[in-house]
Amino acid sequence: MVLTRSFKETIKARADRDPEFRAALLRESVELMLGGDVETGRALVRDYINATIGFEELGGLVHKSPKSLMRMFGPAGNPQARNLFDVISCLQEREAIRLEVHVASREPAAAR
């Protein structure tokens, strides 16, 4: 999905002024990945990074090159779990939040 400049600017402006929006964007990206929609989750992480910390600063914090991080979270990216969790941990710390996983029961497939 190609993003227009105005969309990126809109996300950045909202992220700059709204900490709850930033936290929700990060939370939604992780929930999508845990739910199996890794591509969309990666795209949201990329949007979050672009709207907040930027790949240059993030690269310094996680000791990875910014270009490597951009590839990891790009459309064809496939980050290793260690790298993904390092990035998510760093973003949580920067945002002063802690994402948690909770177990929720689902209906068995046969009951649907």
C-alpha positions in Angstrom: 0.0 0.0 0.0 1.5 3.3 -1.1 1.0 6.1 1.4 0.5 9.6 0.3 2.5 12.4 1.9 -0.6 14.0 3.4 -1.5 10.7 5.2 2.0 10.5 6.7 1.9 14.1 7.8 -1.6 13.5 9.3 -0.3 10.5 11.3 2.8 12.5 12.4 0.8 15.5 13.5 -1.6 13.3 15.6 1.3 11.3 17.1 3.0 14.6 18.1 0.1 15.8 20.1 -1.6 12.6 21.3 0.2 10.1 23.5 -2.9 7.9 23.7 -2.9 7.7 19.8 0.8 6.7 19.8 0.2 3.9 22.4 -2.9 2.7 20.5 -1.0 2.6 17.2 1.8 0.5 18.9 -0.7 -1.8 20.7 -2.7 -2.4 17.5 0.4 -3.3 15.5 1.4 -5.9 18.1 -2.1 -7.3 18.3 -2.2 -7.7 14.6 1.1 -9.6 14.5 0.0 -11.8 17.3 -3.3 -12.5 15.5 -1.5 -13.6 12.4 -1.7 -10.4 10.3 2.1 -9.8 10.3 2.1 -7.7 7.2 -0.3 -5.1 8.5 1.3 -5.2 11.9 4.7 -4.5 10.4 3.2 -1.6 8.4 1.7 -0.1 11.5 5.0 -0.4 13.4 6.7 1.3 10.4 4.1 4.1 10.6 4.6 4.4 14.3 8.4 4.7 13.9 8.1 7.2 11.1 5.7 9.3 13.1 7.7 9.3 16.4 11.3 8.2 16.9 12.4 7.8 13.3 14.7 5.0 12.0 17.9 6.9 12.6 17.4 7.3 16.4 15.8 3.8 16.7 18.8 2.3 15.0 21.1 3.8 17.6 19.0 2.5 20.4 18.8 -1.1 19.2 22.3 -1.1 17.7 21.0 -1.8 14.1 21.6 0.2 11.0 18.6 2.4 10.1 18.5 0.9 6.6 18.4 -2.6 8.1 15.4 -1.6 10.3 13.7 0.0 7.3 14.0 -3.3 5.4 12.8 -5.3 8.4 9.6 -3.3 8.6 9.2 -2.8 4.8 6.6 -4.6 2.7 8.9 -7.6 2.1 10.5 -7.5 5.5 10.8 -10.6 7.7 12.5 -9.6 11.0 13.9 -12.2 13.2 12.0 -12.5 16.5 14.9 -11.2 18.5 15.1 -8.1 16.4 11.3 -7.5 16.4 11.2 -7.9 20.2 14.2 -5.6 20.7 12.4 -2.9 18.7 9.1 -3.4 20.4 10.8 -3.3 23.8 12.6 -0.1 22.9 9.4 1.6 21.6 7.5 0.6 24.8 10.3 2.1 26.9 10.3 5.3 24.9 6.5 5.6 25.1 6.6 4.7 28.9 4.0 1.9 28.4 4.1 -1.8 28.9 2.1 -4.0 26.5 0.7 -7.2 28.0 -0.7 -10.4 26.6 -3.9 -11.7 28.1 -5.5 -15.1 27.4 -9.0 -15.0 26.1 -11.1 -18.0 25.3 -12.5 -18.4 21.8 -15.3 -20.5 20.5 -14.1 -23.8 19.1 -14.0 -23.8 15.3 -16.9 -26.4 15.2 -19.2 -24.0 17.1 -18.9 -21.1 14.6 
